[in-house]
Amino acid sequence: MSRTKITLSPSFFSERPKTLLEDGQFKALVLKYSTGVCGLQISNKDVQLVVLPYMGQQIWFAKFCGRDLTEKSIFDEPQATVKWGDNYGALLIHCGLTNMGNPEPGANYPLHGELPFAEYQEAYVSIGYDENGKFLAAGGTYQYRNSQEYNYRYKPELRLYENATVAEMHINIENCRTRNPLEYLYMCHINWMAVDGSRIVYSAPLDSDHIEVYETEMAGDSPRAEAMRDYCRKLMKNPELGDTLDEKTQCYDPEICTNIKYLSDAAGWAHAMQVMPEGDACYVGFRTAELPYALRWMCRTGDEDGCGIALPSTGNCLGSAYQRAHGLYNSIPPLSSGSLRFDFGYKNKVQTQEMEKHIGEILSAYEKQ
């Protein structure tokens, strides 16, 4: 691999967008939102992605082939906050590593851990070549240190290749402690725009060994709470009811999480798509060796409309104590590193048909076992 790298500085960013680099179909712009949050837009001829380089390396906005496919939310811009619900409108949010999910009673950690709003010590944009061709990348380093417990470096890199409509995420995690392993949890919250009439196609069998619907806890007997409880019960009995998006018969207000254990293909990858009525699709693929699960997260309140077809994960949506008790943490030895890999993006009609056939082959091979 060869590359040219530009290390970013907060001084580069202003409310007037500036071109940082341009090379063929690639372009990188730096900008600052009115809230003071810095943004880095990288693009090729078909894709525009806005990364928040110093705020969790979140991907705030995504447009594929001229179409905004980011979840609908009440936030026009990223907010200068570290509170999850006060700034929830991104396409992609890294979650983990020391904790995950909602804190259990008595636990004291931020929702989904320290990564969502991590303040990165280093951020960069680069352009380079590897065996897959020419790419434009955005990445950074976040070092988390807690005396006597944790010392790790989290290094995500987003790569966008020439002519590609699917982006790659390469993550390196370094355990900097000299004697103790790093026990970690991870999930990537990838939140697409929910499109009514879409089919969710995914490489997991429809059985209780692979799919578990979690009932959304809502107190009281309001019409909203009753509707949620009623639909949750139906979905728990028959998860297939959620495989086609239909606002008239479904209820995701405020949200429902389903934990899915995926099957992988011969290359070790699992696949999921939101196949939209026109035949094109939002796509997520991930390497199951480190990320054997993917949550399906649905939120359709009217003001919010999000379809997390597959949130690649080490475990489920429950809190850290449950996940530790059930052996869902990954481990990295002292002074060693580990990696995570997943892809996300857009597929046209032909590519969607090819991927749906591939997913069908994965499921058929499992059924024949």
BELJO-V950447 format. One record per residue. N is the residue number from 1. PSI is psi in degrees with one decimal (NA if undefined). BURIAL is b if it has 24 or more other C-alpha atoms within 12 Angstrom, else e. Layout:
BEGIN
n:N psi:PSI burial:BURIAL
n:N psi:PSI burial:BURIAL
END
This chain:
BEGIN
n:1 psi:139.7 burial:e
n:2 psi:146.8 burial:e
n:3 psi:159.2 burial:e
n:4 psi:129.6 burial:e
n:5 psi:135.8 burial:e
n:6 psi:116.9 burial:e
n:7 psi:127.0 burial:e
n:8 psi:155.8 burial:b
n:9 psi:143.0 burial:e
n:10 psi:-25.0 burial:b
n:11 psi:-16.1 burial:e
n:12 psi:-20.7 burial:b
n:13 psi:135.1 burial:b
n:14 psi:169.4 burial:e
n:15 psi:-13.7 burial:e
n:16 psi:111.6 burial:e
n:17 psi:141.2 burial:e
n:18 psi:139.8 burial:e
n:19 psi:124.6 burial:e
n:20 psi:-39.6 burial:b
n:21 psi:155.6 burial:b
n:22 psi:129.3 burial:e
n:23 psi:105.5 burial:e
n:24 psi:-125.7 burial:e
n:25 psi:-4.1 burial:e
n:26 psi:144.3 burial:b
n:27 psi:141.1 burial:b
n:28 psi:125.0 burial:b
n:29 psi:145.4 burial:b
n:30 psi:141.6 burial:b
n:31 psi:165.5 burial:b
n:32 psi:127.1 burial:b
n:33 psi:163.3 burial:e
n:34 psi:-18.2 burial:e
n:35 psi:-6.3 burial:e
n:36 psi:-3.3 burial:e
n:37 psi:134.2 burial:b
n:38 psi:142.7 burial:b
n:39 psi:144.5 burial:b
n:40 psi:114.1 burial:b
n:41 psi:122.7 burial:b
n:42 psi:145.8 burial:b
n:43 psi:151.7 burial:b
n:44 psi:-161.0 burial:b
n:45 psi:-18.7 burial:b
n:46 psi:-14.1 burial:b
n:47 psi:136.8 burial:b
n:48 psi:127.5 burial:b
n:49 psi:129.9 burial:b
n:50 psi:114.0 burial:b
n:51 psi:142.0 burial:b
n:52 psi:93.9 burial:b
n:53 psi:-30.2 burial:b
n:54 psi:-6.5 burial:b
n:55 psi:80.3 burial:b
n:56 psi:4.7 burial:b
n:57 psi:33.5 burial:b
n:58 psi:149.0 burial:b
n:59 psi:105.8 burial:b
n:60 psi:-34.9 burial:b
n:61 psi:145.1 burial:b
n:62 psi:132.7 burial:b
n:63 psi:129.6 burial:b
n:64 psi:121.2 burial:b
n:65 psi:42.4 burial:b
n:66 psi:3.4 burial:e
n:67 psi:125.2 burial:e
n:68 psi:115.2 burial:b
n:69 psi:14.8 burial:b
n:70 psi:145.2 burial:b
n:71 psi:148.7 burial:b
n:72 psi:133.5 burial:b
n:73 psi:178.9 burial:b
n:74 psi:3.1 burial:e
n:75 psi:120.3 burial:e
n:76 psi:-29.8 burial:e
n:77 psi:155.6 burial:b
n:78 psi:138.6 burial:b
n:79 psi:148.4 burial:b
n:80 psi:78.3 burial:b
n:81 psi:165.6 burial:e
n:82 psi:14.2 burial:b
n:83 psi:123.6 burial:e
n:84 psi:-56.7 burial:b
n:85 psi:-16.2 burial:e
n:86 psi:3.3 burial:e
n:87 psi:64.0 burial:b
n:88 psi:91.3 burial:b
n:89 psi:11.2 burial:b
n:90 psi:157.7 burial:b
n:91 psi:-39.8 burial:b
n:92 psi:131.3 burial:b
n:93 psi:124.5 burial:b
n:94 psi:136.6 burial:b
n:95 psi:146.1 burial:b
n:96 psi:-152.4 burial:b
n:97 psi:-29.5 burial:b
n:98 psi:-24.2 burial:b
n:99 psi:168.0 burial:b
n:100 psi:156.1 burial:b
n:101 psi:-166.6 burial:b
n:102 psi:134.6 burial:b
n:103 psi:136.1 burial:e
n:104 psi:163.3 burial:e
n:105 psi:128.2 burial:e
n:106 psi:-16.4 burial:e
n:107 psi:153.1 burial:e
n:108 psi:84.8 burial:e
n:109 psi:154.5 burial:e
n:110 psi:150.4 burial:b
n:111 psi:123.8 burial:b
n:112 psi:22.4 burial:b
n:113 psi:-166.0 burial:b
n:114 psi:-15.6 burial:b
n:115 psi:-35.1 burial:b
n:116 psi:-39.7 burial:b
n:117 psi:28.5 burial:b
n:118 psi:138.0 burial:b
n:119 psi:106.8 burial:b
n:120 psi:134.5 burial:b
n:121 psi:-25.0 burial:b
n:122 psi:141.0 burial:b
n:123 psi:149.6 burial:b
n:124 psi:165.3 burial:b
n:125 psi:143.7 burial:b
n:126 psi:161.5 burial:b
n:127 psi:137.7 burial:b
n:128 psi:-174.7 burial:b
n:129 psi:143.8 burial:e
n:130 psi:-165.1 burial:e
n:131 psi:-16.8 burial:e
n:132 psi:-2.9 burial:e
n:133 psi:-158.3 burial:e
n:134 psi:138.2 burial:b
n:135 psi:157.1 burial:b
n:136 psi:133.4 burial:b
n:137 psi:151.6 burial:b
n:138 psi:136.2 burial:b
n:139 psi:-172.5 burial:b
n:140 psi:-178.9 burial:b
n:141 psi:129.6 burial:b
n:142 psi:120.3 burial:b
n:143 psi:124.4 burial:b
n:144 psi:124.0 burial:b
n:145 psi:131.1 burial:e
n:146 psi:117.3 burial:e
n:147 psi:131.3 burial:e
n:148 psi:1.7 burial:e
n:149 psi:-61.7 burial:e
n:150 psi:144.8 burial:b
n:151 psi:98.0 burial:b
n:152 psi:158.3 burial:b
n:153 psi:127.7 burial:b
n:154 psi:122.7 burial:b
n:155 psi:89.5 burial:b
n:156 psi:145.4 burial:b
n:157 psi:121.7 burial:b
n:158 psi:125.2 burial:b
n:159 psi:133.4 burial:b
n:160 psi:116.3 burial:b
n:161 psi:161.6 burial:b
n:162 psi:134.3 burial:b
n:163 psi:8.9 burial:e
n:164 psi:146.9 burial:b
n:165 psi:1.9 burial:b
n:166 psi:125.2 burial:b
n:167 psi:157.1 burial:b
n:168 psi:141.3 burial:b
n:169 psi:119.3 burial:b
n:170 psi:122.2 burial:b
n:171 psi:128.5 burial:b
n:172 psi:133.7 burial:b
n:173 psi:121.6 burial:b
n:174 psi:124.0 burial:b
n:175 psi:112.2 burial:b
n:176 psi:-2.6 burial:b
n:177 psi:145.9 burial:b
n:178 psi:-19.5 burial:e
n:179 psi:-27.6 burial:e
n:180 psi:139.2 burial:e
n:181 psi:156.0 burial:b
n:182 psi:112.6 burial:b
n:183 psi:122.4 burial:b
n:184 psi:156.5 burial:b
n:185 psi:151.7 burial:b
n:186 psi:144.8 burial:b
n:187 psi:143.2 burial:b
n:188 psi:115.9 burial:b
n:189 psi:100.3 burial:b
n:190 psi:112.8 burial:b
n:191 psi:100.3 burial:b
n:192 psi:160.5 burial:b
n:193 psi:126.7 burial:b
n:194 psi:129.4 burial:b
n:195 psi:114.8 burial:b
n:196 psi:140.4 burial:b
n:197 psi:-6.4 burial:e
n:198 psi:151.4 burial:b
n:199 psi:136.8 burial:b
n:200 psi:118.2 burial:b
n:201 psi:128.7 burial:b
n:202 psi:154.4 burial:b
n:203 psi:62.5 burial:b
n:204 psi:137.4 burial:b
n:205 psi:151.5 burial:b
n:206 psi:72.8 burial:b
n:207 psi:166.6 burial:e
n:208 psi:-16.5 burial:e
n:209 psi:-20.8 burial:e
n:210 psi:-17.6 burial:e
n:211 psi:129.5 burial:b
n:212 psi:118.6 burial:b
n:213 psi:131.3 burial:b
n:214 psi:127.1 burial:b
n:215 psi:129.5 burial:b
n:216 psi:125.0 burial:b
n:217 psi:119.0 burial:e
n:218 psi:124.1 burial:e
n:219 psi:160.5 burial:e
n:220 psi:179.7 burial:e
n:221 psi:32.3 burial:e
n:222 psi:158.0 burial:e
n:223 psi:-36.3 burial:e
n:224 psi:-45.7 burial:e
n:225 psi:-41.9 burial:e
n:226 psi:-41.0 burial:e
n:227 psi:-40.5 burial:b
n:228 psi:-46.3 burial:b
n:229 psi:-41.1 burial:b
n:230 psi:-46.0 burial:b
n:231 psi:-37.1 burial:b
n:232 psi:-44.3 burial:b
n:233 psi:-42.4 burial:e
n:234 psi:-43.1 burial:e
n:235 psi:-34.6 burial:b
n:236 psi:-34.1 burial:b
n:237 psi:-34.5 burial:e
n:238 psi:84.0 burial:e
n:239 psi:-23.0 burial:b
n:240 psi:-20.1 burial:b
n:241 psi:-24.9 burial:e
n:242 psi:0.6 burial:b
n:243 psi:-11.5 burial:b
n:244 psi:126.3 burial:b
n:245 psi:125.5 burial:b
n:246 psi:102.1 burial:e
n:247 psi:-26.9 burial:e
n:248 psi:-30.3 burial:e
n:249 psi:-7.8 burial:e
n:250 psi:160.7 burial:b
n:251 psi:113.2 burial:b
n:252 psi:54.8 burial:b
n:253 psi:96.3 burial:b
n:254 psi:-34.0 burial:b
n:255 psi:160.5 burial:b
n:256 psi:136.4 burial:b
n:257 psi:136.7 burial:b
n:258 psi:127.1 burial:b
n:259 psi:128.2 burial:b
n:260 psi:126.4 burial:b
n:261 psi:121.8 burial:b
n:262 psi:152.6 burial:b
n:263 psi:149.9 burial:b
n:264 psi:162.9 burial:b
n:265 psi:-172.7 burial:b
n:266 psi:-24.2 burial:e
n:267 psi:-2.2 burial:e
n:268 psi:20.7 burial:e
n:269 psi:140.2 burial:b
n:270 psi:160.1 burial:b
n:271 psi:145.4 burial:b
n:272 psi:147.3 burial:b
n:273 psi:147.5 burial:b
n:274 psi:100.9 burial:b
n:275 psi:112.4 burial:b
n:276 psi:162.6 burial:b
n:277 psi:-28.4 burial:e
n:278 psi:-8.6 burial:e
n:279 psi:-8.0 burial:b
n:280 psi:177.1 burial:b
n:281 psi:150.6 burial:b
n:282 psi:142.1 burial:b
n:283 psi:142.6 burial:b
n:284 psi:130.9 burial:b
n:285 psi:145.5 burial:b
n:286 psi:154.2 burial:b
n:287 psi:119.8 burial:b
n:288 psi:-12.3 burial:b
n:289 psi:-39.4 burial:b
n:290 psi:-22.8 burial:b
n:291 psi:77.4 burial:b
n:292 psi:-13.8 burial:b
n:293 psi:164.3 burial:b
n:294 psi:127.2 burial:b
n:295 psi:142.4 burial:b
n:296 psi:121.7 burial:b
n:297 psi:123.7 burial:b
n:298 psi:131.8 burial:b
n:299 psi:110.6 burial:b
n:300 psi:87.7 burial:b
n:301 psi:-6.4 burial:b
n:302 psi:-54.2 burial:e
n:303 psi:-30.6 burial:e
n:304 psi:144.3 burial:b
n:305 psi:95.9 burial:b
n:306 psi:139.3 burial:b
n:307 psi:96.3 burial:b
n:308 psi:85.5 burial:b
n:309 psi:-35.5 burial:b
n:310 psi:115.6 burial:b
n:311 psi:97.2 burial:b
n:312 psi:133.7 burial:b
n:313 psi:153.8 burial:b
n:314 psi:-21.3 burial:b
n:315 psi:-131.9 burial:b
n:316 psi:-166.9 burial:b
n:317 psi:-0.6 burial:b
n:318 psi:172.1 burial:b
n:319 psi:172.7 burial:b
n:320 psi:-37.7 burial:b
n:321 psi:-42.6 burial:b
n:322 psi:-44.0 burial:e
n:323 psi:-35.1 burial:b
n:324 psi:-42.3 burial:e
n:325 psi:-25.3 burial:e
n:326 psi:15.9 burial:e
n:327 psi:35.8 burial:e
n:328 psi:0.8 burial:b
n:329 psi:143.5 burial:b
n:330 psi:164.7 burial:b
n:331 psi:138.5 burial:b
n:332 psi:125.9 burial:b
n:333 psi:164.9 burial:e
n:334 psi:142.6 burial:e
n:335 psi:37.9 burial:e
n:336 psi:174.0 burial:e
n:337 psi:158.7 burial:b
n:338 psi:168.5 burial:b
n:339 psi:154.9 burial:b
n:340 psi:146.4 burial:b
n:341 psi:133.1 burial:b
n:342 psi:160.2 burial:b
n:343 psi:154.6 burial:b
n:344 psi:150.5 burial:b
n:345 psi:-148.6 burial:b
n:346 psi:140.0 burial:b
n:347 psi:135.6 burial:b
n:348 psi:-178.2 burial:b
n:349 psi:-45.4 burial:e
n:350 psi:-45.9 burial:e
n:351 psi:-36.2 burial:e
n:352 psi:-44.7 burial:b
n:353 psi:-41.3 burial:e
n:354 psi:-43.0 burial:e
n:355 psi:-37.7 burial:b
n:356 psi:-38.3 burial:b
n:357 psi:-42.6 burial:e
n:358 psi:-43.4 burial:b
n:359 psi:-40.7 burial:b
n:360 psi:-37.3 burial:b
n:361 psi:-38.3 burial:b
n:362 psi:-45.9 burial:b
n:363 psi:-38.7 burial:b
n:364 psi:-41.4 burial:e
n:365 psi:-36.9 burial:e
n:366 psi:-43.8 burial:e
n:367 psi:-26.5 burial:e
n:368 psi:-10.4 burial:e
n:369 psi:NA burial:e
END
